[in-house]
Amino acid sequence: MNFLESWQKRQEGKENPYISAKDKDVIVIGGGDTGCDCIATSLRHGAKSITTFEILPEPPATRADSNPWPTWPRIFRVDYGHEEVKLKWGRDPRVFNVKSLNFEGDANGNVTGVKTTLVKWSKDDSGRWTMKDVEGSEKTYKCDLVLLAMGFLGPERSIVEELSVDLDPRGNLQTPRSKYNTCVPNLYAAGDCRRGQSLVVWAIHEGRQCAQQVDADLMGHSSLAGPGGIVNTLL
Ligand SMILES: Cc1cc2nc3c(=O)[nH]c(=O)nc-3n(C[C@H](O)[C@H](O)[C@H](O)COP(=O)(O)OP(=O)(O)OC[C@H]3O[C@@H](n4cnc5c(N)ncnc54)[C@H](O)[C@@H]3O)c2cc1C
C-alpha cells in the first residue's frame, strides 16, 4: 500500500517521497486487483521488468463444470495492468502456482531476488483443496523491488483488541445481520472492516445505512436518506 499510496499523493502534486520502480526488476506477490494496480504503477514508473506471482492455478478460459451459472465465473481475466504489460513486453506478467520461499539480498540489505517453488493443487479425502511443493522446481527470480499484494487481512488489530470487539469467522468486525452495531455499545462498523475487502460502492452504501441506524438509535427515529438518496422507510 505504501507504494500505491505515496505515488497517488505525488500525482496529486504533493512533494512526498515515494518508492520508485524506475529501471527496476519488479516482483509483485499476489495476483489480485491490488497486484494489478502495482503492475500498472510500476509500468508507469518505467520498470525494467515486471513479474507477478500467483499461488493459485491459472483459471480456465471458460467456466469449469464445478462453477455453473449463476455462481460468479472463476475464469481467466485480463485486467488493464496485464494488458499493458503484454502490449509492452509481449507476455502476461503473471506466473501461476508459484509460492515464494524466501528473499535474497546483498550485504547492504537490498533485496536481490525471490526464491520460489512451484506448487501443485489437489483435493484431499475430505474434498478440501491442498497444495504441495513440486520437488525440484525451485527457481530464484532476480529483482530489485518486491511489492506485497496478498490480500486484505482484516481491520486494524489495535482498535479491535483495545475495545474487545467481537469478530466474525473471517476476522472482520461482527454485527447482527443487516445492522451495523457491534457488541460494544455505541460502536458501529461499516465498510471493509465489517464486510471484508470490497468496493467503494459498498462502503458508501454501508456508510449511509450505518449513519441512518446511528441516527435512529440516538433519536428514536431517522429521516436520513438511505442508499440512493431516497428515503423509503423511516427507521
Ligand atoms: C489497491 C486497491 C485498489 C482498489 N481499487 C478499487 C477500485 O478500483 N474500485 C473499487 O470500488 N474499490 C477498490 N478498492 C477497494 C476500496 O478501496 C475499498 O473497498 C474502500 O476504500 C473501503 O472503504 P472503507 O471506508 O470501508 O475503508 P477505507 O477506505 O480503508 O478507509 C478506512 C480508513 O480508516 C483509517 N483508520 C484505520 N484505523 C483507524 C483508527 N484506529 N483510527 C482512525 N482511522 C483509522 C484508515 O487509515 C483509512 O483511511 C481498492 C482497494 C485497494 C487496496
The ligand as an ORCA input file, in Angstrom:
! r2SCAN-3c Opt
* xyz 0 1
  C      -5.038     -1.096     -4.113
  C      -6.539     -1.074     -4.018
  C      -7.262     -0.773     -5.158
  C      -8.638     -0.722     -5.087
  N      -9.331     -0.407     -6.221
  C     -10.665     -0.296     -6.163
  C     -11.413      0.083     -7.317
  O     -10.856      0.290     -8.403
  N     -12.765      0.191     -7.193
  C     -13.394     -0.024     -6.015
  O     -14.627      0.123     -5.941
  N     -12.721     -0.394     -4.906
  C     -11.368     -0.527     -4.945
  N     -10.676     -0.901     -3.818
  C     -11.425     -1.197     -2.579
  C     -11.822      0.111     -1.879
  O     -10.685      0.938     -1.738
  C     -12.405     -0.219     -0.500
  O     -13.441     -1.172     -0.632
  C     -12.976      1.023      0.169
  O     -11.979      2.026      0.249
  C     -13.472      0.686      1.570
  O     -13.860      1.878      2.218
  P     -13.860      1.939      3.797
  O     -14.289      3.333      4.126
  O     -14.622      0.808      4.361
  O     -12.336      1.700      4.251
  P     -11.034      2.523      3.864
  O     -11.168      3.263      2.578
  O      -9.908      1.550      4.009
  O     -10.953      3.613      4.996
  C     -10.651      3.287      6.337
  C      -9.882      4.464      6.917
  O      -9.785      4.286      8.329
  C      -8.492      4.654      8.728
  N      -8.235      4.009     10.015
  C      -7.911      2.725     10.275
  N      -7.765      2.528     11.596
  C      -8.003      3.710     12.184
  C      -8.007      4.155     13.524
  N      -7.729      3.337     14.548
  N      -8.311      5.450     13.767
  C      -8.602      6.292     12.742
  N      -8.611      5.926     11.452
  C      -8.318      4.661     11.181
  C      -7.603      4.189      7.611
  O      -6.380      4.866      7.627
  C      -8.463      4.570      6.387
  O      -8.206      5.881      5.970
  C      -9.298     -0.974     -3.859
  C      -8.553     -1.295     -2.728
  C      -7.186     -1.345     -2.799
  C      -6.404     -1.673     -1.540
*
